[in-house]
Amino acid sequence: MNKKNIAVLTATRAEYGLLKPLMERIEQDQELELAILVTGMHLSEEFGYTYEEIIEDGFSITAKIPILDQKHDAAATSRAMAVALLEFGKYFQINKPDLLVVLGDRYETVAVCLAAVNMRIPIAHIHGGEITEGAVDDVFRHAITKFSYLHFPSTERYAKRIVQLGESPDRVFTVGSLGVENIKNVRLLTQEELEASVGMDLKGQYAVVTFHPVTLEEGSVEDQFREVLYALDAFQMKYIITKANADTGGYIINQLIDEYAAEHDNVLAVTSLGMKRYLSALKYCTMVIGNSSSGILEAPSFGVPTVDIGDRQRGRVAAETVIHCKTKKEEIKEAIYKALEMTIYSGGGVSARNPYDMDGTSMKILSVCKKFLLEDQIDLKKKFYDFPLRE
């Protein structure tokens, strides 16, 4: 049998955690062959060499392509993109998959997709059509949409936005969130197992905190995150703080996290929890605080309120359990009080429909990809889809 080769790209811990169920399905399928392309933060000592988590989960990595350097400014991002374009261009010239699967809005992904387009490799994009107005990722995401042939948005609103960008509705499939599917299918740790794993007593109230740079707000990273830390000081809670990504300003945030954790016994700073420990931490926490997409996508499925700080996630569809606030300590404190009230009045867990919750997300993605590949339905000469013009 001539198997179809599907390559899956992953550059960060969070991205891999979302892609894992799809990767498992591809690997188990008798008509498909999985290639895992690892790059970005996964291969960085500073970010914990998280490619090791992929190996620990039983996968074989097909290619490791490092692209990061030791600097942390905007120019370093451009250099990483340039290296990714060059090195993945070389890889795709020798190893040409039948389909490249990418997720989200990372800068590395833009460069890899461009290399794939140059080699006429079709791309399937997961989590397109979303809006994050405070981050340059917004631009990257829409660029990836135009590079891509198949689209797997998480809600109908996002699907309509992809069509609005000129992609044919025949190639857009609303599937929900892989992260929510993980919550349903992965055996999470008990609270006791989680405590033993992270080395911290989590009885009582604790929050999971993640804050990434808001990349479209020049020179404000340190000031914004200090406001977050000032707000945390006002509460008698424990905090698990996960470190920021390799975006411009992420290094500053991570330095502040280390300093804060060194001065506070109630704080645990971690580079990466991995998917199972992270979801387990969400399951038992009092609230999620920060500006990570997980507070929007996954936290509502646990009945956990989210304090969403600043503009990084502005524009995303959100459940009623998500409380938005600005990056000022008093407003953050007020939002945390509201989140505490939510949990108190609901008896410990809040209830709201998660708009990203749909059944069988990874199987839907796999089925569509197989249909297009096995039935030879991919025509890279895409036509721009125009809405009917009004007279």
Protein Blocks (a to p, Z undefined) as FASTA:
>chain_A
ZZdddddddfbfklmmmmmmmmmmmmmpmkbccddddehjllpmknopamlmmmmnopac
fbdcdfbdfbfcfklmmmmmmmmmmmmmmmmmmmccfbdcdehjafklmmmmmmmmmnop
acddehihiacfkbcklmmmmmmmmmpmbdcdfbfklmmmmmmnopafklcccebjfklm
mmmmpccddfklmmmmnopafehjdddddddddfklghilmmmmmmmmmmmmmpccdddd
ddddfbehklmmmmmmmmmmmmpmkbccdfbgojmlmmmmmmmmmbdcdjdfklmmmmmm
nopacddehjklgoiacdfkbccddfbfklmmmmmmmmmmmmmmnoopacdddfkbcghk
lmmmmmmmmmmmmnopacfbbcdddddddZZ
